[in-house]
């Protein structure tokens, strides 16, 4: 069984994923795998260089600041980048998933709905938190500005759109309450699988 785990930037997907991992559930974090593929997958690297030019890489490493400056203000370029990266991640996930032995896996993706990825999941968990909390978490975590965080949020669907499409919602404002909710979901998902 594939459990999609999603939520806006700063909602706490990583925390929820870590709680599931601690319970022995295999977790695939799409964002981390995408970053790896953007540096190691020859086809992906070539396509990104073709789209953004040689400035997109510096010493074989993805020039994240440059790419971010290109895509967060240009929806067309963001869509083109997603059209390169998402199929590569989907293919990589399929290979990873085929090797798992647990009753279910977690596929964590910030833009699960935005990319149509929910169609490939059996169950969806949405992680939410109030907007101001999310913004301050990201500013602290990424050492960035509120303006930059809001630009990134603008490229994601609102929780109001995602909630009715999700099977379970985890409101992540208190770590202990979140951990208890994950333990409860773990039991429900094991029974469902």
Long-range contacts (C-beta under 8 A, 24 or more apart in sequence): 1-103, 1-104, 1-105, 1-122, 1-123, 1-189, 1-192, 1-193, 2-97, 2-104, 2-105, 2-107, 2-120, 2-121, 2-122, 2-123, 3-104, 3-105, 3-106, 3-107, 3-121, 3-122, 3-123, 3-124, 3-125, 3-189, 4-107, 4-109, 4-112, 4-117, 4-118, 4-120, 4-121, 4-123, 4-124, 4-125, 5-106, 5-107, 5-108, 5-109, 5-112, 5-124, 5-125, 5-127, 6-108, 6-109, 6-110, 6-111, 6-112, 6-113, 6-118, 6-124, 6-125, 6-126, 6-127, 6-162, 6-166, 7-110, 7-126, 7-127, 7-128, 7-129, 7-159, 7-162, 7-172, 8-110, 8-128, 8-134, 8-153, 8-156, 8-157, 8-158, 8-159, 9-110, 9-134, 9-138, 9-149, 9-152, 9-153, 9-156, 10-129, 10-133, 10-134, 10-135, 10-136, 10-137, 10-138, 10-141, 10-149, 11-127, 11-128, 11-129, 11-134, 11-172, 12-127, 12-129, 12-137, 12-170, 12-172, 12-178, 13-108, 13-110, 13-127, 14-108, 15-172, 15-175, 15-178, 16-125, 16-127, 16-170, 16-172, 16-178, 16-182, 17-106, 17-108, 19-178, 19-179, 19-182, 19-183, 20-106, 20-182, 20-186, 21-106, 23-182, 23-183, 23-186, 24-102, 25-102, 25-104, 25-105, 25-106, 25-186, 26-100, 26-102, 26-105, 26-106, 27-105, 27-106, 27-108, 28-93, 28-96, 28-97, 28-105, 28-106, 28-107, 28-108, 29-108, 30-89, 30-93, 30-107, 30-108, 30-109, 30-110, 30-117, 31-108, 31-109, 31-110, 33-89, 33-92, 33-93, 33-96, 34-85, 34-88, 34-89, 35-62, 37-85, 37-88, 37-89, 37-92, 38-62, 38-85, 41-88, 43-88, 44-84, 44-85, 44-88, 47-84, 48-81, 48-84, 51-77, 51-80, 51-81, 51-84, 52-77, 72-148, 72-151, 72-152, 72-155, 73-151, 75-155, 78-155, 82-115, 86-115, 86-117, 90-117, 90-120, 103-189, 103-190, 103-193, 104-189, 104-190, 104-192, 104-193, 110-156, 111-155, 111-156, 113-157, 113-161, 113-162, 113-165, 114-155, 114-156, 114-157, 118-165, 123-167, 123-168, 123-189, 123-192, 124-165, 124-166, 124-167, 124-168, 125-166, 125-167, 125-168, 125-169, 125-170, 125-185, 126-159, 126-162, 126-163, 126-166, 126-168, 126-169, 126-170, 127-169, 127-170, 127-172, 128-159, 128-163, 128-169, 128-170, 128-171, 128-172, 129-171, 129-172, 129-173, 130-173, 133-173
